[in-house]
Amino acid sequence: MEHGSLAENLSSKALDWKKIFQFAVGTAKGLVYIHEECLEWVLHCDIKPQNIVIDSNYQPKVSDFGLSWLLNRGDVKSSKISRLRLRGTRGYVAPEWVLNMPITSKVDVHSYGIVLLELVTGRSPSIGVHGIDGKQLMQGALSKWVKQQRDVTETWIGMIVDPTLDGKYDEVDHG
């Protein structure tokens, strides 16, 4: 695509809040399409920034369906779903895969949530989190770090937003 992948855009650190919001909403619409509007039920199984490409109008498109499952809508309650093998990329994999729980579109929604955190924080889901002084605060899941920030302070949103935005973001955006 004309503007590369979301991963390339994230690493360039050239995203403003408007583009971040546009990428978040556009990706959500893509997931709604594959989960609800296609004739067959599509489980992507690998939602991550590398698999979201940006077109010439800066609209995101879900891509790389190499790990996807195309299922009949009636298969949702069948044993076929429970026999699916673990799929996805470390840092984005939903707990259902690991805990041998029923696999539904929620696995893609979980991965999308991690992508959202990555968009908002400017941080990778699996690298160390560093403080203002540059010292590593923790190694591990981005979602765990965000939850810790939420539990520590009422101004947690400002604590997690990508500092390269220089405070130029809306806590409530109506698009």
DRENLUM-406193 format. One record per residue: residue in one letter; x, y, z of N, C-alpha, C in turn. Coordinates in steps of 0.1 Angstrom, whole numbers. Example, Ala and Ser with C-alpha at 12.3 -4.5 7.8 and 13.67 -1.06 7.14 Angstrom:
<recs>
rec residuo A	n.xx 132	n.yy -57	n.zz 78	ca.xx 123	ca.yy -45	ca.zz 78	c.xx 132	c.yy -33	c.zz 78
rec residuo S	n.xx 128	n.yy -22	n.zz 71	ca.xx 137	ca.yy -11	ca.zz 71	c.xx 129	c.yy 0	c.zz 79
</recs>
This chain:
<recs>
rec residuo M	n.xx 8	n.yy -12	n.zz 0	ca.xx 0	ca.yy 0	ca.zz 0	c.xx 9	c.yy 13	c.zz 0
rec residuo E	n.xx 3	n.yy 23	n.zz -4	ca.xx 10	ca.yy 36	ca.zz -6	c.xx 17	c.yy 41	c.zz 6
rec residuo H	n.xx 12	n.yy 39	n.zz 18	ca.xx 18	ca.yy 45	ca.zz 30	c.xx 23	c.yy 34	c.zz 39
rec residuo G	n.xx 26	n.yy 23	n.zz 34	ca.xx 32	ca.yy 12	ca.zz 42	c.xx 22	c.yy 6	c.zz 52
rec residuo S	n.xx 28	n.yy 0	n.zz 62	ca.xx 20	ca.yy -7	ca.zz 72	c.xx 19	c.yy 3	c.zz 84
rec residuo L	n.xx 10	n.yy -1	n.zz 93	ca.xx 8	ca.yy 7	ca.zz 105	c.xx 21	c.yy 6	c.zz 113
rec residuo A	n.xx 28	n.yy -5	n.zz 113	ca.xx 40	ca.yy -7	ca.zz 121	c.xx 51	c.yy 3	c.zz 116
rec residuo E	n.xx 52	n.yy 5	n.zz 103	ca.xx 61	ca.yy 15	ca.zz 97	c.xx 57	c.yy 29	c.zz 101
rec residuo N	n.xx 45	n.yy 32	n.zz 101	ca.xx 40	ca.yy 45	ca.zz 105	c.xx 42	c.yy 48	c.zz 120
rec residuo L	n.xx 40	n.yy 37	n.zz 128	ca.xx 43	ca.yy 39	ca.zz 143	c.xx 58	c.yy 41	c.zz 145
rec residuo S	n.xx 66	n.yy 34	n.zz 138	ca.xx 81	ca.yy 35	ca.zz 141	c.xx 86	c.yy 49	c.zz 136
rec residuo S	n.xx 79	n.yy 55	n.zz 127	ca.xx 84	ca.yy 68	ca.zz 122	c.xx 82	c.yy 79	c.zz 132
rec residuo K	n.xx 73	n.yy 77	n.zz 142	ca.xx 70	ca.yy 87	ca.zz 152	c.xx 64	c.yy 100	c.zz 146
rec residuo A	n.xx 58	n.yy 99	n.zz 134	ca.xx 53	ca.yy 111	ca.zz 127	c.xx 38	c.yy 112	c.zz 127
rec residuo L	n.xx 32	n.yy 104	n.zz 136	ca.xx 17	ca.yy 104	ca.zz 137	c.xx 12	c.yy 115	c.zz 146
rec residuo D	n.xx 2	n.yy 122	n.zz 141	ca.xx -5	ca.yy 131	ca.zz 150	c.xx -18	c.yy 124	c.zz 155
rec residuo W	n.xx -25	n.yy 131	n.zz 165	ca.xx -36	ca.yy 125	ca.zz 171	c.xx -47	c.yy 122	c.zz 161
rec residuo K	n.xx -49	n.yy 130	n.zz 151	ca.xx -59	ca.yy 128	ca.zz 141	c.xx -57	c.yy 115	c.zz 133
rec residuo K	n.xx -45	n.yy 113	n.zz 129	ca.xx -41	ca.yy 100	ca.zz 122	c.xx -43	c.yy 88	c.zz 131
rec residuo I	n.xx -38	n.yy 89	n.zz 143	ca.xx -40	ca.yy 78	ca.zz 153	c.xx -55	c.yy 75	c.zz 154
rec residuo F	n.xx -63	n.yy 85	n.zz 156	ca.xx -77	ca.yy 82	ca.zz 157	c.xx -83	c.yy 76	c.zz 145
rec residuo Q	n.xx -79	n.yy 81	n.zz 133	ca.xx -84	ca.yy 76	ca.zz 120	c.xx -79	c.yy 61	c.zz 118
rec residuo F	n.xx -67	n.yy 58	n.zz 122	ca.xx -63	ca.yy 44	ca.zz 121	c.xx -70	c.yy 35	c.zz 130
rec residuo A	n.xx -73	n.yy 40	n.zz 142	ca.xx -80	ca.yy 32	ca.zz 152	c.xx -94	c.yy 29	c.zz 147
rec residuo V	n.xx -101	n.yy 39	n.zz 143	ca.xx -115	ca.yy 37	ca.zz 139	c.xx -116	c.yy 29	c.zz 126
rec residuo G	n.xx -107	n.yy 32	n.zz 116	ca.xx -107	ca.yy 25	ca.zz 104	c.xx -104	c.yy 10	c.zz 106
rec residuo T	n.xx -95	n.yy 7	n.zz 115	ca.xx -92	ca.yy -7	ca.zz 117	c.xx -104	c.yy -14	c.zz 124
rec residuo A	n.xx -110	n.yy -7	n.zz 133	ca.xx -122	ca.yy -13	ca.zz 140	c.xx -133	c.yy -16	c.zz 129
rec residuo K	n.xx -135	n.yy -7	n.zz 120	ca.xx -145	ca.yy -9	ca.zz 109	c.xx -141	c.yy -22	c.zz 101
rec residuo G	n.xx -128	n.yy -23	n.zz 98	ca.xx -123	ca.yy -35	ca.zz 91	c.xx -126	c.yy -48	c.zz 98
rec residuo L	n.xx -124	n.yy -48	n.zz 111	ca.xx -128	ca.yy -60	ca.zz 119	c.xx -143	c.yy -63	c.zz 119
rec residuo V	n.xx -151	n.yy -52	n.zz 120	ca.xx -165	ca.yy -54	ca.zz 120	c.xx -169	c.yy -60	c.zz 107
rec residuo Y	n.xx -163	n.yy -56	n.zz 96	ca.xx -166	ca.yy -62	ca.zz 83	c.xx -163	c.yy -77	c.zz 82
rec residuo I	n.xx -151	n.yy -81	n.zz 86	ca.xx -147	ca.yy -95	ca.zz 85	c.xx -155	c.yy -103	c.zz 95
rec residuo H	n.xx -159	n.yy -98	n.zz 107	ca.xx -166	ca.yy -106	ca.zz 117	c.xx -181	c.yy -106	c.zz 115
rec residuo E	n.xx -187	n.yy -95	n.zz 110	ca.xx -201	ca.yy -94	ca.zz 109	c.xx -207	c.yy -93	c.zz 95
rec residuo E	n.xx -200	n.yy -88	n.zz 86	ca.xx -206	ca.yy -84	ca.zz 73	c.xx -203	c.yy -94	c.zz 62
rec residuo C	n.xx -192	n.yy -101	n.zz 63	ca.xx -188	ca.yy -111	ca.zz 52	c.xx -199	c.yy -123	c.zz 53
rec residuo L	n.xx -201	n.yy -129	n.zz 42	ca.xx -210	ca.yy -141	ca.zz 41	c.xx -205	c.yy -152	c.zz 50
rec residuo E	n.xx -192	n.yy -154	n.zz 50	ca.xx -185	ca.yy -164	ca.zz 58	c.xx -179	c.yy -157	c.zz 70
rec residuo W	n.xx -178	n.yy -164	n.zz 81	ca.xx -172	ca.yy -158	ca.zz 93	c.xx -157	c.yy -159	c.zz 92
rec residuo V	n.xx -150	n.yy -148	n.zz 93	ca.xx -135	ca.yy -147	ca.zz 92	c.xx -129	c.yy -144	c.zz 105
rec residuo L	n.xx -120	n.yy -153	n.zz 110	ca.xx -112	ca.yy -151	ca.zz 121	c.xx -98	c.yy -147	c.zz 116
rec residuo H	n.xx -93	n.yy -136	n.zz 118	ca.xx -80	ca.yy -132	ca.zz 113	c.xx -69	c.yy -139	c.zz 120
rec residuo C	n.xx -69	n.yy -139	n.zz 133	ca.xx -59	ca.yy -146	ca.zz 141	c.xx -46	c.yy -140	c.zz 142
rec residuo D	n.xx -43	n.yy -128	n.zz 136	ca.xx -30	ca.yy -122	ca.zz 136	c.xx -31	c.yy -107	c.zz 134
rec residuo I	n.xx -40	n.yy -101	n.zz 142	ca.xx -41	ca.yy -86	ca.zz 141	c.xx -29	c.yy -80	c.zz 148
rec residuo K	n.xx -22	n.yy -72	n.zz 141	ca.xx -10	ca.yy -65	ca.zz 146	c.xx -7	c.yy -54	c.zz 136
rec residuo P	n.xx 1	n.yy -44	n.zz 140	ca.xx 4	ca.yy -33	ca.zz 131	c.xx 11	c.yy -37	c.zz 118
rec residuo Q	n.xx 18	n.yy -48	n.zz 118	ca.xx 24	ca.yy -52	ca.zz 105	c.xx 14	c.yy -57	c.zz 95
rec residuo N	n.xx 2	n.yy -61	n.zz 100	ca.xx -9	ca.yy -66	ca.zz 92	c.xx -20	c.yy -56	c.zz 89
rec residuo I	n.xx -17	n.yy -43	n.zz 92	ca.xx -27	ca.yy -33	ca.zz 89	c.xx -19	c.yy -23	c.zz 80
rec residuo V	n.xx -24	n.yy -22	n.zz 67	ca.xx -17	ca.yy -14	ca.zz 57	c.xx -25	c.yy -1	c.zz 55
rec residuo I	n.xx -18	n.yy 10	n.zz 51	ca.xx -24	ca.yy 23	ca.zz 50	c.xx -24	c.yy 27	c.zz 35
rec residuo D	n.xx -36	n.yy 30	n.zz 30	ca.xx -38	ca.yy 33	ca.zz 16	c.xx -34	c.yy 48	c.zz 13
rec residuo S	n.xx -37	n.yy 52	n.zz 1	ca.xx -33	ca.yy 66	ca.zz -4	c.xx -41	c.yy 77	c.zz 4
rec residuo N	n.xx -52	n.yy 73	n.zz 9	ca.xx -60	ca.yy 83	ca.zz 17	c.xx -58	c.yy 82	c.zz 32
rec residuo Y	n.xx -48	n.yy 75	n.zz 36	ca.xx -44	ca.yy 72	ca.zz 50	c.xx -56	c.yy 65	c.zz 57
rec residuo Q	n.xx -62	n.yy 56	n.zz 49	ca.xx -72	ca.yy 47	ca.zz 55	c.xx -66	c.yy 33	c.zz 58
rec residuo P	n.xx -67	n.yy 28	n.zz 70	ca.xx -61	ca.yy 15	ca.zz 73	c.xx -70	c.yy 3	c.zz 66
rec residuo K	n.xx -63	n.yy -7	n.zz 62	ca.xx -69	ca.yy -19	ca.zz 57	c.xx -63	c.yy -31	c.zz 64
rec residuo V	n.xx -71	n.yy -40	n.zz 69	ca.xx -66	ca.yy -52	ca.zz 75	c.xx -61	c.yy -61	c.zz 64
rec residuo S	n.xx -49	n.yy -67	n.zz 65	ca.xx -43	ca.yy -75	ca.zz 55	c.xx -37	c.yy -87	c.zz 61
rec residuo D	n.xx -30	n.yy -95	n.zz 52	ca.xx -23	ca.yy -107	ca.zz 55	c.xx -32	c.yy -117	c.zz 63
rec residuo F	n.xx -40	n.yy -124	n.zz 55	ca.xx -49	ca.yy -134	ca.zz 60	c.xx -44	c.yy -148	c.zz 61
rec residuo G	n.xx -30	n.yy -149	n.zz 61	ca.xx -23	ca.yy -162	ca.zz 61	c.xx -27	c.yy -171	c.zz 72
rec residuo L	n.xx -30	n.yy -166	n.zz 84	ca.xx -33	ca.yy -174	ca.zz 95	c.xx -48	c.yy -175	c.zz 98
rec residuo S	n.xx -56	n.yy -169	n.zz 89	ca.xx -70	ca.yy -167	ca.zz 91	c.xx -78	c.yy -181	c.zz 89
rec residuo W	n.xx -90	n.yy -181	n.zz 95	ca.xx -99	ca.yy -192	ca.zz 94	c.xx -112	c.yy -186	c.zz 87
rec residuo L	n.xx -116	n.yy -193	n.zz 77	ca.xx -129	ca.yy -189	ca.zz 71	c.xx -139	c.yy -200	c.zz 75
rec residuo L	n.xx -149	n.yy -196	n.zz 82	ca.xx -158	ca.yy -206	ca.zz 88	c.xx -173	c.yy -202	c.zz 85
rec residuo N	n.xx -181	n.yy -212	n.zz 85	ca.xx -196	ca.yy -210	ca.zz 84	c.xx -200	c.yy -204	c.zz 97
rec residuo R	n.xx -210	n.yy -195	n.zz 96	ca.xx -215	ca.yy -189	ca.zz 108	c.xx -220	c.yy -199	c.zz 118
rec residuo G	n.xx -225	n.yy -211	n.zz 113	ca.xx -230	ca.yy -221	ca.zz 122	c.xx -219	c.yy -228	c.zz 129
rec residuo D	n.xx -206	n.yy -227	n.zz 125	ca.xx -195	ca.yy -233	ca.zz 132	c.xx -192	c.yy -227	c.zz 145
rec residuo V	n.xx -197	n.yy -216	n.zz 148	ca.xx -194	ca.yy -208	ca.zz 161	c.xx -195	c.yy -217	c.zz 173
rec residuo K	n.xx -205	n.yy -226	n.zz 173	ca.xx -208	ca.yy -234	ca.zz 185	c.xx -203	c.yy -249	c.zz 183
rec residuo S	n.xx -196	n.yy -251	n.zz 172	ca.xx -192	ca.yy -265	ca.zz 169	c.xx -178	c.yy -268	c.zz 175
rec residuo S	n.xx -175	n.yy -281	n.zz 175	ca.xx -162	ca.yy -285	ca.zz 181	c.xx -151	c.yy -281	c.zz 171
rec residuo K	n.xx -154	n.yy -277	n.zz 159	ca.xx -143	ca.yy -273	ca.zz 149	c.xx -135	c.yy -261	c.zz 155
rec residuo I	n.xx -142	n.yy -252	n.zz 161	ca.xx -136	ca.yy -240	ca.zz 167	c.xx -126	c.yy -244	c.zz 178
rec residuo S	n.xx -130	n.yy -253	n.zz 186	ca.xx -122	ca.yy -257	ca.zz 198	c.xx -109	c.yy -264	c.zz 193
rec residuo R	n.xx -109	n.yy -269	n.zz 181	ca.xx -97	ca.yy -277	ca.zz 176	c.xx -87	c.yy -268	c.zz 169
rec residuo L	n.xx -90	n.yy -255	n.zz 168	ca.xx -81	ca.yy -246	ca.zz 162	c.xx -68	c.yy -245	c.zz 170
rec residuo R	n.xx -56	n.yy -245	n.zz 163	ca.xx -44	ca.yy -245	ca.zz 170	c.xx -40	c.yy -230	c.zz 172
rec residuo L	n.xx -31	n.yy -228	n.zz 182	ca.xx -27	ca.yy -215	ca.zz 186	c.xx -21	c.yy -208	c.zz 174
rec residuo R	n.xx -26	n.yy -195	n.zz 172	ca.xx -22	ca.yy -187	ca.zz 161	c.xx -19	c.yy -173	c.zz 166
rec residuo G	n.xx -11	n.yy -166	n.zz 159	ca.xx -9	ca.yy -152	ca.zz 162	c.xx 5	c.yy -149	c.zz 165
rec residuo T	n.xx 8	n.yy -137	n.zz 170	ca.xx 21	ca.yy -131	ca.zz 173	c.xx 22	c.yy -128	c.zz 187
rec residuo R	n.xx 33	n.yy -131	n.zz 193	ca.xx 36	ca.yy -129	ca.zz 207	c.xx 33	c.yy -114	c.zz 210
rec residuo G	n.xx 26	n.yy -111	n.zz 221	ca.xx 23	ca.yy -98	ca.zz 225	c.xx 9	c.yy -94	c.zz 221
rec residuo Y	n.xx 3	n.yy -101	n.zz 211	ca.xx -10	ca.yy -98	ca.zz 206	c.xx -20	c.yy -110	c.zz 208
rec residuo V	n.xx -15	n.yy -121	n.zz 212	ca.xx -23	ca.yy -133	ca.zz 213	c.xx -33	c.yy -132	c.zz 225
rec residuo A	n.xx -45	n.yy -135	n.zz 222	ca.xx -56	ca.yy -135	ca.zz 232	c.xx -54	c.yy -146	c.zz 242
rec residuo P	n.xx -58	n.yy -144	n.zz 255	ca.xx -57	ca.yy -155	ca.zz 265	c.xx -65	c.yy -168	c.zz 262
rec residuo E	n.xx -75	n.yy -166	n.zz 253	ca.xx -83	ca.yy -178	ca.zz 250	c.xx -75	c.yy -189	c.zz 243
rec residuo W	n.xx -65	n.yy -185	n.zz 235	ca.xx -56	ca.yy -195	ca.zz 229	c.xx -48	c.yy -203	c.zz 239
rec residuo V	n.xx -43	n.yy -196	n.zz 249	ca.xx -34	ca.yy -202	ca.zz 259	c.xx -42	c.yy -210	c.zz 269
rec residuo L	n.xx -54	n.yy -205	n.zz 272	ca.xx -62	ca.yy -212	ca.zz 283	c.xx -72	c.yy -223	c.zz 277
rec residuo N	n.xx -70	n.yy -225	n.zz 264	ca.xx -78	ca.yy -236	ca.zz 257	c.xx -93	c.yy -233	c.zz 259
rec residuo M	n.xx -97	n.yy -220	n.zz 257	ca.xx -111	ca.yy -216	ca.zz 258	c.xx -117	c.yy -216	c.zz 244
rec residuo P	n.xx -130	n.yy -215	n.zz 243	ca.xx -136	ca.yy -214	ca.zz 230	c.xx -130	c.yy -202	c.zz 222
rec residuo I	n.xx -128	n.yy -204	n.zz 209	ca.xx -122	ca.yy -193	ca.zz 201	c.xx -133	c.yy -187	c.zz 193
rec residuo T	n.xx -134	n.yy -174	n.zz 195	ca.xx -145	ca.yy -165	ca.zz 188	c.xx -138	c.yy -153	c.zz 182
rec residuo S	n.xx -146	n.yy -144	n.zz 177	ca.xx -140	ca.yy -132	ca.zz 172	c.xx -133	c.yy -123	c.zz 183
rec residuo K	n.xx -136	n.yy -127	n.zz 195	ca.xx -130	ca.yy -120	ca.zz 206	c.xx -114	c.yy -121	c.zz 206
rec residuo V	n.xx -109	n.yy -131	n.zz 200	ca.xx -94	ca.yy -132	ca.zz 199	c.xx -89	c.yy -121	c.zz 190
rec residuo D	n.xx -96	n.yy -117	n.zz 179	ca.xx -92	ca.yy -106	ca.zz 171	c.xx -94	c.yy -93	c.zz 178
rec residuo V	n.xx -105	n.yy -92	n.zz 186	ca.xx -108	ca.yy -80	ca.zz 194	c.xx -97	c.yy -77	c.zz 204
rec residuo H	n.xx -92	n.yy -88	n.zz 211	ca.xx -81	ca.yy -86	ca.zz 220	c.xx -69	c.yy -81	c.zz 214
rec residuo S	n.xx -65	n.yy -87	n.zz 202	ca.xx -53	ca.yy -82	ca.zz 195	c.xx -55	c.yy -68	c.zz 191
rec residuo Y	n.xx -67	n.yy -64	n.zz 186	ca.xx -70	ca.yy -50	ca.zz 183	c.xx -68	c.yy -41	c.zz 195
rec residuo G	n.xx -72	n.yy -45	n.zz 206	ca.xx -70	ca.yy -37	ca.zz 219	c.xx -55	c.yy -35	c.zz 221
rec residuo I	n.xx -47	n.yy -45	n.zz 219	ca.xx -32	ca.yy -43	ca.zz 220	c.xx -27	c.yy -33	c.zz 210
rec residuo V	n.xx -32	n.yy -34	n.zz 198	ca.xx -29	ca.yy -24	ca.zz 187	c.xx -33	c.yy -10	c.zz 192
rec residuo L	n.xx -45	n.yy -9	n.zz 197	ca.xx -49	ca.yy 5	ca.zz 202	c.xx -39	c.yy 10	c.zz 213
rec residuo L	n.xx -36	n.yy 1	n.zz 222	ca.xx -26	ca.yy 6	ca.zz 233	c.xx -13	c.yy 10	c.zz 226
rec residuo E	n.xx -9	n.yy 3	n.zz 216	ca.xx 4	ca.yy 6	ca.zz 209	c.xx 2	c.yy 20	c.zz 202
rec residuo L	n.xx -9	n.yy 22	n.zz 196	ca.xx -12	ca.yy 35	ca.zz 189	c.xx -11	c.yy 46	c.zz 199
rec residuo V	n.xx -18	n.yy 45	n.zz 210	ca.xx -19	ca.yy 56	ca.zz 220	c.xx -7	c.yy 58	c.zz 228
rec residuo T	n.xx 0	n.yy 47	n.zz 231	ca.xx 12	ca.yy 49	ca.zz 240	c.xx 25	c.yy 51	c.zz 232
rec residuo G	n.xx 25	n.yy 46	n.zz 219	ca.xx 37	ca.yy 47	ca.zz 211	c.xx 47	c.yy 36	c.zz 215
rec residuo R	n.xx 43	n.yy 26	n.zz 223	ca.xx 52	ca.yy 16	ca.zz 228	c.xx 48	c.yy 2	c.zz 222
rec residuo S	n.xx 58	n.yy -6	n.zz 221	ca.xx 56	ca.yy -20	ca.zz 216	c.xx 50	c.yy -28	c.zz 228
rec residuo P	n.xx 41	n.yy -38	n.zz 224	ca.xx 35	ca.yy -45	ca.zz 235	c.xx 44	c.yy -54	c.zz 243
rec residuo S	n.xx 56	n.yy -57	n.zz 239	ca.xx 64	ca.yy -66	ca.zz 246	c.xx 78	c.yy -61	c.zz 250
rec residuo I	n.xx 81	n.yy -48	n.zz 248	ca.xx 94	ca.yy -43	ca.zz 252	c.xx 94	c.yy -37	c.zz 266
rec residuo G	n.xx 105	n.yy -34	n.zz 271	ca.xx 106	ca.yy -29	ca.zz 284	c.xx 100	c.yy -15	c.zz 284
rec residuo V	n.xx 94	n.yy -11	n.zz 296	ca.xx 88	ca.yy 2	ca.zz 298	c.xx 98	c.yy 10	c.zz 306
rec residuo H	n.xx 102	n.yy 22	n.zz 301	ca.xx 112	ca.yy 31	ca.zz 307	c.xx 106	c.yy 43	c.zz 313
rec residuo G	n.xx 111	n.yy 48	n.zz 324	ca.xx 106	ca.yy 60	ca.zz 330	c.xx 113	c.yy 72	c.zz 324
rec residuo I	n.xx 109	n.yy 84	n.zz 329	ca.xx 115	ca.yy 96	ca.zz 323	c.xx 130	c.yy 97	c.zz 324
rec residuo D	n.xx 135	n.yy 91	n.zz 335	ca.xx 150	ca.yy 91	ca.zz 337	c.xx 157	c.yy 80	c.zz 328
rec residuo G	n.xx 149	n.yy 73	n.zz 320	ca.xx 155	ca.yy 63	ca.zz 311	c.xx 157	c.yy 49	c.zz 317
rec residuo K	n.xx 155	n.yy 48	n.zz 331	ca.xx 156	ca.yy 35	ca.zz 337	c.xx 145	c.yy 26	c.zz 334
rec residuo Q	n.xx 148	n.yy 13	n.zz 332	ca.xx 137	ca.yy 4	ca.zz 329	c.xx 128	c.yy 2	c.zz 341
rec residuo L	n.xx 115	n.yy 4	n.zz 339	ca.xx 106	ca.yy 2	ca.zz 350	c.xx 101	c.yy -12	c.zz 351
rec residuo M	n.xx 98	n.yy -18	n.zz 339	ca.xx 93	ca.yy -32	ca.zz 339	c.xx 95	c.yy -38	c.zz 325
rec residuo Q	n.xx 96	n.yy -51	n.zz 325	ca.xx 96	ca.yy -58	ca.zz 312	c.xx 84	c.yy -66	c.zz 311
rec residuo G	n.xx 77	n.yy -66	n.zz 300	ca.xx 65	ca.yy -74	ca.zz 299	c.xx 54	c.yy -68	c.zz 291
rec residuo A	n.xx 42	n.yy -72	n.zz 294	ca.xx 31	ca.yy -68	ca.zz 286	c.xx 27	c.yy -53	c.zz 288
rec residuo L	n.xx 24	n.yy -47	n.zz 277	ca.xx 20	ca.yy -33	ca.zz 277	c.xx 7	c.yy -31	c.zz 284
rec residuo S	n.xx -2	n.yy -40	n.zz 282	ca.xx -15	ca.yy -39	ca.zz 289	c.xx -14	c.yy -39	c.zz 304
rec residuo K	n.xx -4	n.yy -47	n.zz 309	ca.xx -2	ca.yy -47	ca.zz 324	c.xx 3	c.yy -34	c.zz 329
rec residuo W	n.xx 12	n.yy -28	n.zz 321	ca.xx 17	ca.yy -15	ca.zz 325	c.xx 6	c.yy -4	c.zz 325
rec residuo V	n.xx -2	n.yy -4	n.zz 314	ca.xx -14	ca.yy 5	ca.zz 314	c.xx -23	c.yy 3	c.zz 326
rec residuo K	n.xx -26	n.yy -9	n.zz 329	ca.xx -34	ca.yy -12	ca.zz 341	c.xx -28	c.yy -6	c.zz 354
rec residuo Q	n.xx -15	n.yy -8	n.zz 355	ca.xx -8	ca.yy -3	ca.zz 367	c.xx -9	c.yy 12	c.zz 367
rec residuo Q	n.xx -8	n.yy 19	n.zz 356	ca.xx -9	ca.yy 34	ca.zz 356	c.xx -23	c.yy 38	c.zz 360
rec residuo R	n.xx -33	n.yy 31	n.zz 355	ca.xx -47	ca.yy 34	ca.zz 358	c.xx -49	c.yy 33	c.zz 373
rec residuo D	n.xx -43	n.yy 23	n.zz 379	ca.xx -45	ca.yy 20	ca.zz 393	c.xx -38	c.yy 30	c.zz 402
rec residuo V	n.xx -28	n.yy 37	n.zz 397	ca.xx -19	ca.yy 45	ca.zz 405	c.xx -24	c.yy 60	c.zz 406
rec residuo T	n.xx -30	n.yy 65	n.zz 395	ca.xx -33	ca.yy 79	ca.zz 395	c.xx -46	c.yy 82	c.zz 387
rec residuo E	n.xx -53	n.yy 92	n.zz 391	ca.xx -65	ca.yy 96	ca.zz 384	c.xx -61	c.yy 102	c.zz 370
rec residuo T	n.xx -49	n.yy 107	n.zz 368	ca.xx -45	ca.yy 113	ca.zz 356	c.xx -37	c.yy 103	c.zz 347
rec residuo W	n.xx -41	n.yy 91	n.zz 348	ca.xx -34	ca.yy 80	ca.zz 342	c.xx -34	c.yy 81	c.zz 326
rec residuo I	n.xx -44	n.yy 87	n.zz 321	ca.xx -44	ca.yy 88	ca.zz 306	c.xx -32	c.yy 96	c.zz 301
rec residuo G	n.xx -30	n.yy 107	n.zz 308	ca.xx -18	ca.yy 116	ca.zz 304	c.xx -5	c.yy 108	c.zz 306
rec residuo M	n.xx -5	n.yy 99	n.zz 316	ca.xx 7	ca.yy 91	ca.zz 318	c.xx 10	c.yy 81	c.zz 307
rec residuo I	n.xx 0	n.yy 76	n.zz 300	ca.xx 2	ca.yy 65	ca.zz 291	c.xx 4	c.yy 70	c.zz 276
rec residuo V	n.xx -2	n.yy 82	n.zz 273	ca.xx -2	ca.yy 87	ca.zz 260	c.xx 13	c.yy 90	c.zz 255
rec residuo D	n.xx 15	n.yy 86	n.zz 243	ca.xx 28	ca.yy 88	ca.zz 236	c.xx 34	c.yy 102	c.zz 239
rec residuo P	n.xx 45	n.yy 103	n.zz 246	ca.xx 50	ca.yy 117	ca.zz 249	c.xx 54	c.yy 125	c.zz 236
rec residuo T	n.xx 56	n.yy 118	n.zz 225	ca.xx 60	ca.yy 126	ca.zz 212	c.xx 48	c.yy 134	c.zz 207
rec residuo L	n.xx 36	n.yy 131	n.zz 213	ca.xx 24	ca.yy 139	ca.zz 209	c.xx 24	c.yy 153	c.zz 216
rec residuo D	n.xx 33	n.yy 155	n.zz 225	ca.xx 34	ca.yy 167	ca.zz 233	c.xx 21	c.yy 172	c.zz 238
rec residuo G	n.xx 13	n.yy 163	n.zz 243	ca.xx 0	ca.yy 167	ca.zz 250	c.xx -11	c.yy 170	c.zz 240
rec residuo K	n.xx -8	n.yy 169	n.zz 227	ca.xx -18	ca.yy 173	ca.zz 216	c.xx -27	c.yy 160	c.zz 213
rec residuo Y	n.xx -36	n.yy 158	n.zz 222	ca.xx -46	ca.yy 147	ca.zz 220	c.xx -58	c.yy 150	c.zz 227
rec residuo D	n.xx -69	n.yy 143	n.zz 224	ca.xx -82	ca.yy 145	ca.zz 230	c.xx -85	c.yy 133	c.zz 239
rec residuo E	n.xx -88	n.yy 135	n.zz 251	ca.xx -92	ca.yy 123	ca.zz 260	c.xx -106	c.yy 118	c.zz 255
rec residuo V	n.xx -114	n.yy 127	n.zz 249	ca.xx -127	ca.yy 123	ca.zz 244	c.xx -127	c.yy 128	c.zz 230
rec residuo D	n.xx -127	n.yy 119	n.zz 220	ca.xx -127	ca.yy 124	ca.zz 206	c.xx -140	c.yy 119	c.zz 199
rec residuo H	n.xx -147	n.yy 127	n.zz 193	ca.xx -160	ca.yy 124	ca.zz 187	c.xx -158	c.yy 122	c.zz 172
rec residuo G	n.xx -146	n.yy 122	n.zz 167	ca.xx -143	ca.yy 120	ca.zz 153	c.xx -149	c.yy 130	c.zz 144
</recs>
